[in-house]
């Protein structure tokens, strides 16, 4: 196995259009299955640490349940900032992790 990659889950654990949270080595990681491809980003919103798993996944966009910030699950990039009345604070992109598939397992580079 290539250095730095951890075996996280079997591919069958996350069906198309779903997300699942894992905590390897103390890092909270959210893995999304988008059209049969797997992507990993940090599991908490960079704004106020909202649990992204409790949000929604539509296509490749994850929406935080707290203030509605939207992230591209494939890159971690902010698509739209949180909405708090008239205030739309700037936030950092979510950390994105490299993913590869080996022998039916999802591996993530930490």
VOVO-185818 format. One line per 5 residues: number of its first residue (from 0); their letters; for each residue x, y, z of C-alpha. Coordinates in Angstrom, 1 decimal. Layout:
BEGIN
NUM) a) X Y Z | ...
//
This chain:
BEGIN
0) xxxxx) 0.0 0.0 0.0 | 1.3 3.5 -0.9 | 2.6 5.5 2.0 | 0.2 7.8 3.7 | -3.0 6.1 2.6
5) xxxxx) -5.3 4.6 5.2 | -7.9 2.0 4.4 | -11.1 3.7 5.6 | -14.1 1.6 4.4 | -15.4 -0.8 1.8
10) xxxxx) -16.9 0.8 -1.3 | -20.2 -0.9 -0.5 | -20.6 1.0 2.8 | -21.4 4.3 0.9 | -24.0 4.1 -1.8
15) xxxxx) -24.3 6.6 -4.7 | -25.5 10.0 -3.5 | -24.7 9.3 0.2 | -22.1 10.5 2.7 | -20.6 8.8 5.7
20) xxxxx) -18.3 10.1 8.4 | -15.1 8.3 9.6 | -12.6 9.3 12.2 | -9.2 7.7 11.3 | -6.3 8.8 13.5
25) xxxxx) -8.5 11.4 15.2 | -9.3 13.3 11.9 | -13.0 13.7 11.2 | -13.4 12.9 7.5 | -16.6 12.9 5.4
30) xxxxx) -16.6 10.6 2.3 | -19.2 11.2 -0.4 | -20.1 8.8 -3.2 | -20.9 11.0 -6.3 | -21.9 9.0 -9.3
35) xxxxx) -19.7 6.0 -8.1 | -16.6 8.2 -7.4 | -15.5 8.8 -3.8 | -14.4 12.1 -2.4 | -13.2 13.1 1.0
40) xxxxx) -13.3 16.4 2.8 | -13.2 17.4 6.5 | -16.4 16.5 8.2 | -17.0 19.8 9.9 | -17.8 23.1 8.4
45) xxxxx) -14.9 25.6 8.5 | -17.3 28.3 9.6 | -18.6 27.1 13.0 | -17.7 23.4 12.9 | -21.2 22.3 11.9
50) xxxxx) -21.6 18.6 11.2 | -21.7 18.4 7.4 | -23.0 14.8 7.6 | -26.3 16.4 9.0 | -26.4 18.6 5.9
55) xxxxx) -27.5 17.7 2.4 | -25.7 16.3 -0.7 | -27.1 17.4 -4.0 | -25.0 16.4 -6.9 | -21.5 17.3 -5.7
60) xxxxx) -22.7 20.1 -3.4 | -22.7 19.7 0.4 | -24.8 22.2 2.3 | -24.0 22.8 6.0 | -27.1 22.4 8.2
65) xxxxx) -26.2 25.3 10.4 | -26.0 28.4 8.2 | -26.3 27.0 4.7 | -22.7 27.3 3.5 | -22.1 25.2 0.4
70) xxxxx) -19.0 23.2 -0.5 | -18.0 21.3 -3.6 | -17.5 17.8 -2.2 | -15.0 17.0 -5.0 | -12.6 19.8 -4.0
75) xxxxx) -13.6 21.2 -0.7 | -14.0 24.7 -2.3 | -16.6 27.1 -0.9 | -19.5 27.5 -3.4 | -21.4 30.0 -1.3
80) xxxxx) -20.7 31.4 2.2 | -22.9 31.0 5.3 | -26.1 33.1 5.3 | -26.7 34.9 8.6 | -29.3 37.5 7.9
85) xxxxx) -27.6 40.2 5.8 | -24.2 39.0 6.9 | -22.3 36.6 4.7 | -19.0 35.9 6.3 | -16.0 34.8 4.2
90) xxxxx) -14.9 31.3 5.2 | -12.0 29.0 4.2 | -12.4 26.1 1.9 | -12.9 22.7 3.6 | -9.8 20.5 3.7
95) xxxxx) -9.9 18.0 0.8 | -8.2 14.6 1.0 | -6.9 12.4 -1.8 | -8.8 9.2 -2.3 | -8.1 6.0 -4.2
100) xxxxx) -9.8 2.7 -4.5 | -7.9 -0.6 -4.0 | -9.5 -4.1 -4.0 | -12.9 -2.7 -3.2 | -11.7 -0.5 -0.4
105) xxxxx) -11.7 3.3 -0.1 | -8.3 4.6 1.0 | -7.7 8.2 2.0 | -4.3 10.0 2.2 | -4.1 11.9 5.5
//
